[in-house]
Amino acid sequence: MLKKFLALVALLSAAACFAAVDVNKASAADLDSIKGIGPAMSSKILDERKRGNFKNWDDFVARVKGVGPGNAAKFSSEGLSVNGAAFKGAAVVAAKKAEVPKAAASAAKK
C-alpha cells in the first residue's frame, strides 16, 4: 500500500513539472523554467505584461523583442502558453527536432 501511495505522489509531482506555464500568469521563476527563456527574456516578458496581458501569440510575438515565430514555437513546445493556447507552429518545430537525430544517425552511417 505504501508503494502505491509513493508511486501516486511521484506521478502527481511529475505531472506538475510538465504543466503548461501561461505567460499572463507566470512569475519570473516560472518563465525561467522554460527552456530557452533566461533572466533577460523573462524580464522583457514581464515588462511588456505590465502594459497589459497578452491577447494571443501574435500579440506576444509583436510586443516582446527577441521573440519571433521560431522562438514562439520552441517556447510553446517547451510548455509556454498564451491564455492556455499553444502556438500554432509548435507541432512543426517538434517534428523537426525529431528528424534531426535521424538525419545525424544516417550521416554517421555513411
C-alpha positions, 0 to 999 in steps of 0.5 A: 500500500505504501508503494502505491501511495509513493508511486501516486505522489511521484506521478502527481509531482511529475505531472506538475513539472510538465504543466503548461506555464501561461505567460499572463500568469507566470512569475519570473521563476516560472518563465525561467523554467522554460527552456530557452527563456533566461533572466533577460527574456523573462524580464522583457516578458514581464515588462511588456505584461505590465502594459497589459496581458497578452491577447494571443501569440501574435500579440506576444510575438509583436510586443516582446523583442527577441521573440519571433515565430521560431522562438514562439514555437520552441517556447510553446513546445517547451510548455509556454502558453498564451491564455492556455493556447499553444502556438500554432507552429509548435507541432512543426518545430517538434517534428523537426527536432525529431528528424534531426537525430535521424538525419545525424544517425544516417550521416554517421552511417555513411 
